[in-house]
């Protein structure tokens, strides 16, 4: 008994400091949550980010506010997010540029692996190879033949130098042994506008903003970049059917600053997975060309690490640099 009483003050000292933290985690969230989206309105990240924010608002019964911080292919938003308090009230809705930018920019103020905690992979979105309807090629095979007959004369647009679309096309060029002229834009939205006007011939971009134009017949879908045909576009072949081994998947997911309590990360992960199990949300995402992902934070961490290594090789081979 004496031994127990002697150790009691020590036990109180150990336990008491942690009680407020547990209480705050149990009460989470007590105020609105900010979800930073690193791209301007109208693009895939903004569209999907708003869908994710709405789902989380419903699940948590607390407002989740989208904060668009476009610039430098998502780099600016990521650098803002990494400096925020890791209390669960600031989240980053991000995509594959998160692991591309560290290889494109000489100075990046964050570590893509260590400075963030994965919450959940929201969706996986294949990119789409599309053309203006006036372009003669109607398949990947015909496109390659046209490109070999007119090297460097066919143009393609992207959402910017170093964007996922730019690097996906560079990968296609190297694997298919063809050449195109690159026209970079400040975002996919302006590029699609020029493409609809016939000033841009080709693109490889997210299927989310392209699919409505393709379904309406204003653009022509040629293929998808997933290793197999996408459930969202079963009529489109995979580029890999013509160029074996070609694969580019753009994921979108939620990260929190490193140090965010595990209980809060687990709560957020649970809410997102519950939402992604909803037939209504699945239908909404499928209509946008997005395949539901979900899973654990560890699942998402493995995707991030694998793509970090993959895009390091692609960027090095392409010679792409933004600064």
Secondary structure, DSSP 8 states (H G I E B T S, - for coil): -HHHHHHHHHHHHHHHHHHHHHHHHHH--SS-EEEEESS-TTSHHHHHHHHHHHHHHHHHTS-EEEEE---GGGHHHHHHHHTS-SSSSEEEEEETHHHHHHHH-S--SS-TTTSEEEEEEEEEEEEEEEEETTSS--SHHHHHHHHHHTTTTSEEEESSTTSHHHHHHHHHHHHHT---EEEE-SSHHHHHHHHHTTS--EEEEEHHHHHHHHHTTSEEEEEESSSS--GGGTTS-BGGGTSTT---EEEEEEEEETT--HHHHHHHHHHHHHHHT-HHHHHHHHHTT-EE----HHHHHHHHHHHHHHHHHHHHHHT----
